[in-house]
Amino acid sequence: MRAIRKRGHETGLVLDELPVPDPGADEVLVRIEAASICGTDLHIKRWDTWSSERVRPPLTLGHELSGTVVAVGRHVREVAEGEYVSAESHVTCGVCFECRTGRAHMCERTRILGVDRDGGFADFVAIPASVVWRNDRSKLPPEIACLQEPFGNAVFATSTQDLAGRAVAVLGCGPVGLFAIAIARAFGAGRLLASDHVPFRMSLARKLGADEVVNVDEVEDVPAWFVEQNEGVGLGVVFEMSGALKAIHDAFGIVRHGGNVVLFGIPAQPATIDIAESLIFKNLTVSAVNGRQIWETWYTTRWLLEHGVVDLRPLITAELPLERHEEAFALLESGEACKIVLRPDGTGS
């Protein structure tokens, strides 16, 4: 089979030929129909500090996937051949305190598909049966089904807040930020404002329901812009989705007294916040959110997508075969793309 691999400790990726894996006793073999590229995959391709310290090549990338089960291990009873599935990318231990108390998304022994073990940028992948999520093919085509994994991050982040009728800010219009905008609009946000510095992403934010979007490179005082757009009042809920240090500081200037700040973006270095002035004296509620609740978030995610409450198709910039992976990654790095879906069978556009 073909697989997009990090072959060694250097920048770049290669398309390798490998044997089709045999599923272990508790695993299933999935024939991949669609797998979308994530920012994590870009980090591994570039071989930055984080990836060089975390990833152990050789490795097949890809943790956002959908496909058909073509073989099951001898101990697998809950998944059958022929089922159309996606996968929770976090393979958790199942026995630690977090796993046993319903918080598996916090498991400290988590191993991630495409990061700690081979992932889905391939014709086939073997995954634990415990991470399989069944799909309805009549409601979720492969290119949408594979997006449930990243979309679930935004579902989890937004579900921590009551958004109906409230003024909401989303800082950072990467894929998860754009997902959050779509969800906030679907959940009835009253005034929905966003920020970014990439025109392509800003246009998508408007398409998904943002009332106004600001280019942070063109405004000297970003918090003042948000307050002005909200009739001179700070916003009730601020989602910081970028991890940029300035955006993190701006979030606490944008939010109103007694409001809520949700921190999702991961900064490249420590951020310094004036706790007294920015948090305590403003009586803020601050939430730090990561990943998805396993499996509660998946049920909400499926409902939103299957019932058309949120349409992710505008965010799929292109669908490309595995052979064009270099073009796919270059398109993402150019800033002129949101989600690129790889289709091993060559379908798509």
N, C-alpha and C positions, 0 to 999 in steps of 0.2 A: 504494500500500500504506500501512498504518498503521505508525507507529514512535513509541516513547517516546523523547523527545529532550531533551537539554540544549540549549536554543535559544540562550542567551546567557550573559553573565557575571553571573548572579544566581541566587538560590535557586529551587528548584522544577523541575518537569519538565512537558512538554506532550506530548499525543498529536497528532502531525502526520500529514498526508497527503503522501507522497513517491512519486516514480516508483520502480518496481521496479528495483533496480540491475542493470546488465549485468555479468556476470562477466568479469574480465580474462582474458588468455590463459592464466594459470596458476591461475585461480580456479574455484570452483564456486559455483552459486547454490543455497542451501538454503531450502526452505520450512519455517519454524519450527513445530514441534509443541509444544515445551515449552521454557521458559527460566526459570531460577530466579534470585531476587534475592539479591545478595551484600552484605556490609557495604560493599564498595567503591562499590556503586551508591548506598548511603545517603550516603556521603561526597560523591559528585558531586551528588546531589540537594540536600544542605545547602549545597553550595558552600563548604566549609571551606578552610583555608589550603592543605592538600595539594592538593586538587582544583583550586583556583583557580590554582595554580602549575603543575600538570601537564596539565590537560585544555584542549583548544582547541575551543570550540564553533563551529558546531553539531555535535552528536554524538549518535548513537543508542547507548544504553546496552545492557548485557547481555553477559556473557562465559561464562555457564553455559547451554548450549543443546543441543537435539537436534532432529532433523528429517529431511527427505527431500531428496536432491539432485534438482533439477529441470532443471538446465542445467550444462554444463561448458565451460570455455574451450578454445580451439583447441589448446593445447599439453598439455592434461590427458589422461593415458593411464591413470593408476592409480585413478581414481575414475569411476564410471559413473552416469548418470541412473537414478533409482529406488532408489539405495542409501540405507539408513537409518543416519544418522551422528550423532556428537557431534563436538566440536572441542576441541583443545588451544588454550587462549586465548592462549598466548604464541607470537607469530609471530617466530621467530628468524632471524638473518641467514644462517646456514649456512656462513659462511666465516671467522669469527673463531677465535681459539685455542680458546675453550671449546666452540664448536660442532664443531670438527674433532677434538676429543679426547673426544667423547662426553659433554660436560657442557653441552648446549644450554640447560638450565634456568638457567645462569649467564650466558647471553649478554648483554652490556652494550648491545646494539643491539635488544633485544627491544621489539616493539610489541604491545600487549595489546588484544584485541578488547573493544570497549565502553569503552575508556579512551583509546587512541591512534588507533583507527580504529573505524568503525561496527560495532556489535555486534548481539545477537540479540533485543532487545526489539522485535520487528517481525514482520511477516508473512513477510518474506524477508531474507536477508543473504548477501552475497558474501564468501567467505573463501578464503584460499589452499588449494589442494588439499593442500599439505604439512602442514596441521594437522588434516586430516580423520581421524576415528577411526570405523571401521565397528562397528556394533552388530548384535546378533541380536534382532530384534523379539520373537521368541517367549520370550526370557528377560529382556529389559530394556524395559519400557514407557517411553514418552517422559519421564514425570515422574521416573523413576529414572535413565534414560540421561543426562539433563541434569545430574544431580548427580555424575557421575563426575569432573568437573573439580574441584569443591571437595573431594570425598571423597578424591581423590588426594593432596591436601595432607596429610591425616591419615595416609594410607597411607605416604607418604614419611617423615613424622616418626616414626611408630611403627616402621617397618622398620629404623630405625637401632639398635634395641634388641632384646635377647633378653628377652622378657616372660614366658615360661612359668614359672609358680611364683613369680614375684617380686612384691613389694609395690610397687604403682604408684599414683602420685598424678597427677591431672589438674586443673590450676588454670585455671578458666575454662570454663564450659559453653555457650559459643557454638556455632554449628554445627560448626566444626572440632574443638573440644574434645569435643563429643558424639560426633562420628565417631571420635575417638581412644579414647573410652571403649568404644564398641562393638567396635572392633578389638582393644583390649587384652583385653577379655573373650573374644573369639573366639580370641585367641592364647594363652589360658591363664594370664592374670595370676592370681596367688594371692590377693592382697588388693588391692582396687581402690577407692580413695577419691577424692573429687572436691570441688571448692569453687566457689561462685558466690555472687551476691547476689540473683538473680532467681528467685523460687519456681517459675515455670513451667519454667525451664531445669533447675532442681534436680530437679523431678519427672521430666523426661525423662532425666536422668542416671541416676536409679534404674531407670527402665524399661529402659534400655540395658545395665544390668549393674553399676552402681556399688554397692558394698556399703554405703557410707555417704556422705552428702553434707552438707557444712557450709555454712551461710550466713555469709559472712565479715563481714557487718554485725552479727552477733549474738555473735561470739566475739572476745574481746580478744586472745588469743594463738593465732593460726591454726596456726603450726608445732607448738605444744604439743598442739593437738587432733589433728593427724595422727599425731604420735608416740604419743599415748595410744591412739588407735584401732588402732595397729599394735604392741600389746603393749610399748610403751615404747621401741621401736626406730625410728630413722629409716628412711625408705622407700628402696628400691633404685633406683627410676627415678621422676623427677619431670618431667612435661610441663608447661611454662608456656605456656598457649595464649591468655592474655588480653591481654598487653602492659601490664597495670596495674603501675605501679612497685612498689606494695606486694606484689603477687603475685610479682614477680621477686625481691624480697628474701626473701619467705617461702619460695620454692623452695629457696634455699640453706640455710634453717633446717630444712626438712622432710627433705631428703635425708640418708641415712646417710653415714658416712665410707666412702670408696671407691665411692660410688654415682655415678649418672649424672643429669645435668640436661639436658633438651632445651628450648631456647628457640625458640619459634615465634611467639608474640604480638609485635606491633610496638608499642613504647611511643611515646607522643606526644612525649616529651622524653627526653633522655639519662638513663640510670640509673647510679647510683654504687654500686659493689660493693667491699667490703673483700676484695681479692684474696687476701691472706695468710690471714685467718681463715676466709673463706667458701669458698675454693677450694683453695689450696695445702696448708694444714694439714689439710684434710679429704680430700686426695688424690682430688679429684673429676675426672670426665670430663664436660666441658661441650660440647654440640653446638648450633650455631645452624643452623636448617633453614628453608628458604624454597622454596615452589613444589613442583614435581614433577619427577622425573627423566623426561626425554623420550627414549624412550617406555617405559622399563622399568616405571615406576610404573603406567602405564595397564594393562599386562598383569596385574599383581597386583590392581589395582582391579577389572577385569572379572571375574577369577576369584572374588574375594570376593563380588561381587554376583550373578553368574550362578548360583553354586552355593549361594546362600542362607546363606553363612557369616555375612554381615552383612545385616540388613534395615533399610533406610533409611526405609521407609514411615512409621514412627512420628514421624519428624522433619518430614514434610510437613504443615504446619498447614492450608494451603488451596491450592486451584488456582483461579485467577481469570482472566477474559479481560483483554485489554489495556486495555479501556475502564475497568476498575476498578483501574487502577494506583495511584491516589491512596489508595484503601482498602488496597491491598496494602502500600504503604510505611508507612502509618499503623499498620497492624497490627504490622509489624516494630518500629517505633519504640516501640510500647506495651510491648514486652517480653513479650507474650503470643503469640509466634510463634517458630518456628525457621526453616524454609524455606518460602517462598511461591513457588509455581510459576505463571508466567503462561502461559496457553494461548490463543494467537491464534485458534484455531478455536472457542473458547468451551466446549470440553469440560472436564470436571473438576467440582469442587464447591466 
